[in-house]
Amino acid sequence: PDYERVNQLNDFLSHHPSESSDYEKESKVKEIFSQNSVSQHKRKAMSQKGTITITNAEIEAVNNIWEDTDETTDMWKLITSGNVKDLENALEANPVLAHIRSSDGRGPIFWAFEHRRQDMVKVLRRHGVGHNERDKDGLTPVDLLDK
């Protein structure tokens, strides 16, 4: 996310911690993250300056939205391609992508384990992605190694 959207999300979460329903919170998160973002050039410059960060609350909010989007499709393609540099560049420009999940509850860490992309697992772990999350079938990313 760009700096403005991160601030919007932080502001919303800090002012609506309990009085909003999960649906309202998820709707607001979707609205914030679907807004037009700053240019990729500006976002990359912000990232290089260390100004693009995501909080635990943002990670939790994103982890609770399970839907198939252009972003989940792009991340799946990126992970299955095996191009680590492209993954690093994508996460540098938009760190929230490391935490998105598709409608089956799986996300980049699941796909990296499933395709045995250990180098990508390391990149995702550096971005704070855990490997204990469960998908809709109750499987963790590590469980996919047994398949």
Secondary structure as the mmCIF struct_conf table of DSSP 4:
data_model
#
loop_
_struct_conf.conf_type_id
_struct_conf.id
_struct_conf.beg_label_comp_id
_struct_conf.beg_label_asym_id
_struct_conf.beg_label_seq_id
_struct_conf.end_label_comp_id
_struct_conf.end_label_asym_id
_struct_conf.end_label_seq_id
HELX_RH_AL_P HELX_RH_AL_P1 TYR A 3 HIS A 15
BEND BEND1 PRO A 17 SER A 20
HELX_RH_AL_P HELX_RH_AL_P2 ASP A 22 SER A 34
BEND BEND2 GLN A 35 GLN A 35
HELX_LH_PP_P HELX_LH_PP_P1 ASN A 36 SER A 39
HELX_RH_AL_P HELX_RH_AL_P3 GLN A 40 GLN A 48
TURN_TY1_P TURN_TY1_P1 LYS A 49 GLY A 50
HELX_RH_AL_P HELX_RH_AL_P4 ASN A 56 ASN A 63
TURN_TY1_P TURN_TY1_P2 ASN A 64 ASN A 64
STRN STRN1 TRP A 66 TRP A 66
HELX_RH_AL_P HELX_RH_AL_P5 ASP A 70 SER A 81
TURN_TY1_P TURN_TY1_P3 GLY A 82 GLY A 82
HELX_RH_AL_P HELX_RH_AL_P6 VAL A 84 ALA A 93
HELX_RH_3T_P HELX_RH_3T_P1 PRO A 95 HIS A 99
STRN STRN2 ARG A 101 ARG A 101
TURN_TY1_P TURN_TY1_P4 SER A 103 ASP A 104
BEND BEND3 GLY A 105 GLY A 105
HELX_RH_AL_P HELX_RH_AL_P7 PRO A 108 GLU A 114
TURN_TY1_P TURN_TY1_P5 HIS A 115 ARG A 116
HELX_RH_AL_P HELX_RH_AL_P8 GLN A 118 ARG A 126
TURN_TY1_P TURN_TY1_P6 HIS A 127 GLY A 128
BEND BEND4 HIS A 131 HIS A 131
TURN_TY1_P TURN_TY1_P7 LYS A 136 ASP A 137
BEND BEND5 GLY A 138 GLY A 138
TURN_TY1_P TURN_TY1_P8 PRO A 141 PRO A 141
HELX_RH_3T_P HELX_RH_3T_P2 VAL A 142 ASP A 146
#
